[in-house]
Amino acid sequence: MTTATASPTPTGVATGTTAQDAPGEAAGRPSLATAWWMVGALFLWLRRAESALTAAAIGAIAGGAVGNVIDRLRFGAVVDFIHAHVATPWGDLSWYVFNVADAAIVCGVAALVIDSMVSRCTRTA
């Protein structure tokens, strides 16, 4: 797997902006407020975390969300710069284009799923 630098600027569905919203327009401001509200809710959940894995996962999700909000404030959109792909004799197999904040969010969600499965098995045993 190789990485290539690219600079697509997705408008973002998770924070409520869509393709018709130009970066930096007023339509993006309520979505930033929503993102900050979500981060605040994650920090409230973090204070009640019962395991270190849950706390780390929530921290990764909140950190990724803050990183994406900072990108949106600084550049008007989230900048994705990692392009995962493999060159084969049949052509380039291309996966996602993402950034470090996106990776933190995905890893945090995966850790929450694993933690919920492990804690469920421990309670039933």
Buried (B, 14 or more C-beta within 10 A) or exposed (E): EEEEEEEEBBBBEBBBBEEEBEBEEEBBEEBBEBBBEBBEEBEEBBEEBEEEBBBBBBBBBBBBBBBBBEBBEEEBBBBBBBBBBEEEEEEEEEEEBBBEBBBBBBBBBEBBEEBEEEBEEEEEE
